[in-house]
Every structure is written in structure tokens, then in C-alpha cells.
Amino acid sequence: MGRELITFEVAGQLFGIDIMAIREIRAWSPVTVLPRVPDYVAGVVNLRGAVLPVIDLPVRLGWSPTEATPRNPIIVTEHNGQSRGLIVHTVNDIVSIEAESIQKPEATTQDAISGFLEGLAPLGDEMVMVIDLDSLMTDHAQDLAA
């Protein structure tokens, strides 16, 4: 059975999120920084009158913070009834992959990342890391009540 993913890049690496979890892709807008939130929570933005928590995805994955510019898109996801924005470096394309092609990553030095992955899937000559929103948002649900 096929799955459609939105692909995007973070730190030169290719990632994907199931298209059914994407509400929209927004242009960058400055965030309002909140006190006492985890370092991966960049802040919040106004999304048509609603407060949208924004996660700096590179930081959540254990990499350096994004020095956000107007070129950084925000992918707005909806998961378990909660909307969250993810700061990424670039958004690439919508791709179709076979669900059976997604393989769990082997334990590597990037265990921090593999904990947030549903798996890896071949895409042409590349591999796309498929984000598992359950694990990505697990701690976050308690960090910000929005």
C-alpha cells in the first residue's frame, strides 16, 4: 500500500511526514518566545487567532538551533487533535512510497534521531527518514498547553 509524504530538509538530511498529518506549510513569521519551555520549543505564533506552538525541529533532533530567516518554512502538523509548527530548513516535494519499504533504523550513533523515526525508506538514490509524530510530540504535549 502506498503512502504520500511531504519531504523536507533539516541540516542537509532528507525527512518526510505523512501528508495526512500536514495542515499547511507557512512562510516564516517571528515567534513569541516563552519562558521555561524546553530548548526545542522556539515559541508560539498566531495562526488565524489560535496560538500555535512552534518546535525547532533541528534542536528536537539533537542538532544546532535554526537561525531562522524568512526562507525557513513552518510545517503545521495536526496530531491527536493538537496543532504544532515545525521549523525546517527547506520543503521539497510530495512523494509516494510503499509502506512496506519503510524499515526501522538500526541502532547507530544517531540514536537520538532514530527515536523520532518511524523508519527509513528508499527514494531514488536517497533515503528519506520518516518522522514518527507520536514520539516527536510525546514530551511536547505536556510542555505547552495550547
ABEGO torsion letter per residue (X at the ends): XBBBBBBBBBGGBBBBBBAAABABBBBBBBBBBBBGBBAABAEBBBBGGBBBBBBBAAAAAGBBBBBBBAABBBBBBBBGGBBBBBBBABBABBBBBBAAABBBBBBBAAAAAAAABAEBBBBEABBBBBBBAAAAAAAAAAABBX
